[in-house]
Amino acid sequence: MKAKQAHDMTTDELTARLGELKKELFSLRFSHATDNLPNANLLVTCRRDIARVKTVLREREIAGGKK
């Protein structure tokens, strides 16, 4: 997910996406622990996507508080 895509999503979509990403991260960690993960970079990508979504949500929270 690119930052532009995250900024274009609504807050509800972002919170739903955050839940999906957390579930995906859990399954990736489980696969990694059982040595079934073919590409370890998927963990990094998932963590970065979670950080992007959380950043956009926080930016909106701060912007909403200033109004």
C-alpha positions in Angstrom: 0.0 0.0 0.0 1.3 3.4 -0.9 0.9 6.4 1.3 -1.3 8.1 -1.4 -3.7 5.1 -1.2 -4.0 5.4 2.6 -4.7 9.2 2.4 -7.5 8.5 -0.2 -9.3 6.1 2.1 -12.0 7.1 4.6 -11.4 6.7 8.3 -13.8 3.8 8.4 -12.0 2.1 5.6 -8.7 2.7 7.3 -9.8 1.1 10.6 -11.1 -1.9 8.7 -7.9 -2.2 6.8 -5.9 -1.9 10.0 -7.8 -4.9 11.4 -7.2 -6.9 8.2 -3.5 -6.1 8.4 -3.2 -7.1 12.0 -4.8 -10.5 11.2 -2.4 -10.9 8.3 0.6 -10.1 10.4 -0.5 -12.7 13.0 -0.8 -15.3 10.3 2.6 -14.3 8.8 4.2 -14.6 12.2 2.7 -18.0 12.7 3.9 -19.1 9.3 7.4 -17.7 10.0 7.6 -19.6 13.3 6.7 -22.9 11.7 9.1 -22.3 8.8 6.3 -22.1 6.2 6.9 -18.5 5.1 8.6 -18.4 1.7 9.5 -14.7 1.8 10.4 -13.1 5.1 10.0 -9.6 3.5 6.3 -10.0 3.7 6.6 -9.4 7.5 8.4 -6.1 6.9 5.9 -5.0 4.3 2.9 -5.8 6.5 4.4 -3.9 9.4 5.1 -0.9 7.2 1.5 -0.9 5.9 0.2 -1.0 9.5 2.5 2.0 10.4 1.2 3.9 7.3 -2.4 3.3 8.3 -1.8 4.3 11.9 0.0 7.4 10.8 -2.8 8.6 8.6 -5.4 7.9 11.3 -3.3 9.9 13.8 -2.9 12.8 11.4 -6.7 12.9 11.0 -7.2 12.7 14.7 -4.8 15.7 15.3 -6.4 17.7 12.4 -9.8 17.0 13.8 -8.8 18.3 17.2 -7.5 21.6 15.9 -10.8 22.6 14.2 
